[in-house]
């Protein structure tokens, strides 16, 4: 499963898991976004949407009328997501 992740998706998933298990203050989405600051907004939102669609990440995803991913809110990594990156 982990080999099917793009590098951006893997980085998002790992950052979300690390933020959950760490003692970082703030909303999970904001913490992950700050961690991956070099990842552009559209790529970040598309990566989160892709992970959520594959049940690797629990997230709220808003889609604009033109089909583009709008706002994303990361809630948590799922069991499958943790397995995909090899963490418990």
N, C-alpha and C positions, 0 to 999 in steps of 0.2 A: 504494500500500500504506500509506504513512504517513497518508493521510487517513482510513483505516479504523480508526485507533487512537483510543481515548478519551484524554482529557487525562491521566488517571491512568496509563494504559498507556504513553503517550509519555514521561511523566516517569520512570517506572520504567525503561524501556528506555534512555533517555538517561543516567540516573544510573548504571545498570549499566555502560554503555559507558565513561563518564567514569571510573568507579572502576577499570575494567580497565586503562585506558591511563594512569592517574595512578599516583602513588607513594604510595598510601594503604595503611596497614597494617590488617590484619584480614580476616576472611572477607567475601567479596563481598556476601552477603546482609545482614550487619550494617552494612557501609558504605553500601549503598543505603538501608537502613532509616533510618539516622541522617540521611542526606541528605534524605530525604522524611519527616521527623519529623511533619509536620502531617497526613500521610495515615494514617487509622485502620487498625488491624491487619487487620480483615476485608477492607477494600477493597484493602489492599496484597497480602494473600495471594490474593485473587480475581484481581487484576491480573496477578500473577506466573503463576498457573495458566492464565489466558487466553493470555498471551504464550507460555508453554511449549506449550500445546495447538496453537498456530498456528505452531510452530517458529521463533519470533522470539527466543526466549530458551531456553537449555538450563538446566533446573531440575528438581530432584526435588520432587514434589508429593505430599503425603499427604492422602488424603480420609477424613473421619470416616464412621462408619457411617450417619449421617443425610444424607450427601452434601455436607456443608459442607467447604470446604477447610481442612485442618489446618495442618500445618507445611510451609513451603516453603524450599528451599535453592537459591539462584541459583548456577549453575556458570559461565556465560559468556553473552555475547550471540552469536547466530549470524550467519552471513553475511547471511541474510534480515533479521534484526533490524537490523543495521548499515545495510543498504540502506533499510529502512523509515524510518529517521531521517536518512538522507542522509549517513552517515559511513562511512569506509572502515576 
